[in-house]
Amino acid sequence: MKKIKVGLVGYGFSATVFHTPLLSVLDEFHISKVMSSNPEKVKSDLEGVEVVSNLSELLEDDSIDLVIITTPSGMHYEMVKDALRAGKHVIVEKPMVVSEKEANELIQLAKEQDVQLSVYHNRRWDNDYLTVKQLIEEGKLGDVKMYEAHFDRYRPAVRDRWRENEGPGSGALYDLGSHLIDQALHLFGMPEFVQADVFGQRDHARTDDYFHVVLGYGSLRVILYSSAIVPSNGPRFQVHGTEASYIKYGIDGQEDMLRAGKKPVDDTWGADHPEHYGKLTTGEGETTEIETLHGSYVTYYQKIADSLLRGEELPVSAEEARDVVKVIEAAFESSKEKRAVYFN
């Protein structure tokens, strides 16, 4: 079987937790080069992998098929552009870029170069979201009228890291908001309008760490929320329809498992704790516990392999990721101007 030779750009949290563990369990991939300023760490983790200090060294390698970019968001545009120009297939961490204009340029360039461009929106494969999606698709809720999703944390002290410092692509809306918006768009498509409140809530905040985003779809309202000052979490999902409500506490545990060094090697991966199973309550008041589907971040890369080797559809298209950025830009505009922003 032909292996997809991978060049990995960056070797920080994203690469070590979310990408290399998943690639390592799939026979279709082989990481051959890593661009990193910490070669000792790379070599201790990935035996036999060549480490380079700059992107051009990696892109000059004709044997590399796929470049995976895990650097800070503000660096994505230029790095993706260079990789596409070198004729490489590209996966880039979310958010794809920091503006719709940049996204459209990269989409056009990928078409011109006849290569694939995808974005790692892995939380489409969270166990809780997969369960919500199935309940909606099966009509268990009826006509959905309100969908609310939270991504809350308790981090009251501002840390000195790029996501919490002022700069392109920093802040909670680009970071956590990308996940929530992608999930909502995957379910409901582009909204008619966006209305948002986005700001730095913590003392000494240097970028946004709070957002409350409302997406409008006819009689449906989608509410997406995040705060860094939540000592005790409420529901992760609340979805209300004409037939039933689904309430779900707890968050998918795949990130914690990957942080702990575990890999998706058996069918227990992505299982939820039974105490976190959501409840479905009908309009007649009948409540049923719903076993959570298994989460599966590795599915993203399985589908990437199917796309590159067998010509199947990408798991996340560049156009879908562009729409996430478009909504983020509209949310910032809405918050600044204190008005709803409508899409044509």
N, C-alpha and C positions, 0 to 999 in steps of 0.2 A: 504494500500500500504506500502510495506517495505521501510523504510527510510535508506539512506546511511549515516551512522554516520561518521562525519568528525573530524579529529584532525588537527588543523591549526598550523603550525610551523612558528613563527614570526608574529608580529603585527605592522608592519611599513606601509609605503606608499602603497606597493603592496597589502598587505592583506586588508587594510582598504578601498582602492579605487577600486581595480580590482577584488577582490575575495568575500569578505563578502557581498557586495551589490547584487551581482549576485546570490550567493547561497541563500540569504534571500528570493528571489522571486520564488524559485523553491521548490515545495512540496517534491521532492525526497530527499532533503538534510537536515541534521540537524547538526549544529556545536556543538559538545559536549565538546571538550577540546581545549584550546589554549595554546601554549608555548610562553611565553612573559616575558620580564623583567619589563613590565609596567602593572601590574594587574589592577590598578585603571582604566586605560583607557579601557581595555578590558571589565571590568564589567560594565562600564558606557555605552558602546556601545551594548554589547551582554548580555542581562539579563539571568541569570541562567547558564551561561557557566562557567565551571571549568577552572581555570588558573593554569598551572604548570610551573616550572622554568627550566626544562631540558627535553631533548628529550626522555630519557629512561622512565620517568614517563608517558609520552603520549603513547609510544609504548607498555608499559606493560598492557594497557587497552585493553582487548580482545574484547570489544564491538565496538571499532573503526574499520571501514572498509577501510576508505580512509584517507591518510595523504597528506596534501597540504603544500609544502615547499616553503616559500617566503623569505628566508634569503638571504644575499649577495651571489653572484655567486660562490665565492671561497669556500663556505661551502656546496655547493650542493652535491658533490660527496659522502662525508662521511655520510651526513644525509640521502640521498636517499638509500645508501647501507644499513644503519642500519634499515631503514623503510622496505625495501624489505626483509631483513633477518627476520624481525619480522612478515612477512607474510601479510603485508599491501599493498593494491593498493596505487599507488603514483602519484600525480601530482606535478611537480616542475616548478618553474618559469623559463623563458628563461633567459640566455642561459642554456641549460640542465646541462652542466658541462663546463670545460675549455679546455678539450682535447678529441680527438677522442678515445684515449686509454681508458680514464675513461668511456666514453659513451658506448663503446663496452662491458666493464666489467659489467656495470649496466644492459644492454640489456640481457646479458647472465644470470645474476643473477635473473632477473624478470622471465625469461623462466623457470629456475630451480625451482623457488618458485611458479610458476603458478599463478602469479599476474600481474595486468596491470600497465604499466608505460607510462605516457603521459607528455607532456610539454606544458605549457600555452603560445602558440604562438597565442595570441588573435587577432593580427592584420590581420589574414586571414579574419576576419569579419569586417574590416573597410569598410565604405560605398564606398569610392573611389576605393579601391582595388577590391571589389566585382563587381563594374561596369566595371572596366578594364577587369576582368576575363570573365565576360559575353560577352563583345564586342569581345574579342579574340575567345571565344568558338563558338560564332555565326558566325564567319568569317567576321565580319563587317570591319575589317582592312585588310583583305587579309592575305598574308604570312607576319608575323611580322618580321621586320628586325632590329628594334632598340627599346629598352624598357629602359626608364630612370626614376628612382624614387629617390626623395629627401626626407630627414628627417632633415630639417634645424631648427636651433634655434638661438636666440640672447641672449647669456649668456656670455658676454665678460669677466666677472670676474670669476676666479676659486674659487669654493666653497670647504669647508672642509667637504666632505662626501665621503663614500667609493668608489662610482662610479668615482670620480675625483681624487682619491689618487692611487698611485702605488700599485698594488696587483693583485692576480689571478682573472681574470674575470672582472676587472675594465676597464673603457674607453668606448669610443663611439662605437667602432666596435662590442664589445661583447654586448653592450646595444642596441643601435638603429640599428646597423648593423644586429643583429639577426633578427629583424623584416623584414627588406628589403630583406635579403638573403632568409629567409623562404618563403616570398611571391614569389620571383623569382623562387626558386626551386619547389614550389608548381605548378607554371605555366609551367615551361620548363624542370624540372628535373636537374640532375647534369650536370654542364658544362664540356667542354673539358679542359678548362684552366681558371686560375685566374690571373689577373694582377692588382696590387693595389699600392696605395700611402696612407700610414697611419702614422700620426704623431700628436704631440701636437702643435697646431697652436697658441694658446693664450699665452700671456706673463705669465710666471711662471707655465705653464701647467705641471702636474705631471704624466699624462698618455695621451693616444691619445684622441683628441677631433675633429679630422678631418679624413675623409677617402673618397677616390675615388676608387671604386672597379669595375673592368670590368670583366664580365663573358663571355667567348666565347663559342658559339654554332654554328659551321658551319658559315653561313653567318649572323647569328643573333648576335648582341652585346647587352648585358644587362649592364647598367651603374647605379651603386648605390652610392649615394653621401650624405655626411652629414658634416656640419660645425656648430660650436657654435657661429660664427661671421657672422650672416646673418640678418641685421636689417630689410630688406624687402624681403620676399620670392618670388621666381619665381614659375614656375609650380611645383606642387607635382608630377604629372605624365606627361610624354611625351612618347607616343607609336606610332611608325610609321610602317606601313605595305605597301604592294604593292598596296592596294586599297584605304587606307585612313589613316589619323592621328587622334589621340585623345589627346587633351591637357586639363589638369585638374588642377585648382588652389584650394587652401584651403585644410584643413585637417579634417578628421573625428572628430566629436565633442563629441564622447562618453566619452572620458577621462575627458573633461571639465565638462560634465554633472555629471559624477560620483564624481568628486572632489567637485561639488556643492551640493552633497548629494542626487541627483536624482537617481531614479531606473527605470529599463525598465519594466514598468507596463502597457503600452498601445502602440497602433500602431503608435504613433508619434516618438517613440524612434529610434535614429539612422538616422533621416532624415537630409538631407543636406540643407544648405541655397541656395535658388534658384540662387542667384548671383554667387554661386560657381559651378553651373552645368558646366560640361565639354563640349567641342565643338568637334564634329566629322567633319572633313573636307576631302572630297573625292579628288581623283586625278584630277577631273574635276573642283575643286574649290567650290563645293557646301558644305556649312556649316550648320550643324544641332546641336541644343542644346540637350544634352542628360541628362534627369533627372537622378540624382544619386540614385542608389538603397539604401535602408535603411541598415545601419550597425547593427550588432547584436552580441555583445560579449557574451550575455547569451546563444547563440546557442552552444558555446563550452561546457558549463556545461550541457545543455540539451542532447548533444550527449554523454557526459561522463555518464550521468544517463542511457541512452539507452544502453551503452556498459556494465556497471556494472550490471544492472538489467535485461537486455534483450539480452545480448550477441552480440550486434551489434558492428561494427567497431569503434575503437577510432577516435576521431576527429583529433588528431595529434599523430602519432606514435613516439615511442622512436627512431626508425631508421631514420625517417624524421628529427627529432631534432638533431640526431648525424651528419647527413649530413651538417646541418647548421654549426656546430662546425668545421667540417672538412674543409669547405670553409673558415671560419674565420682563422683557423691555416694557410691555404695556402696563404691567403691574407697578413698575417703578414710576412710569409716567402718571398713572392713576394716583399713586400715593403722593407724589410731588404736587400735582395739580388739584388734588381732592375732588376728583370726578371719575365717572365711569369712562373707560376707553372702549370704543366700539370698533369691531373689525368690519371691513367692507365685504 
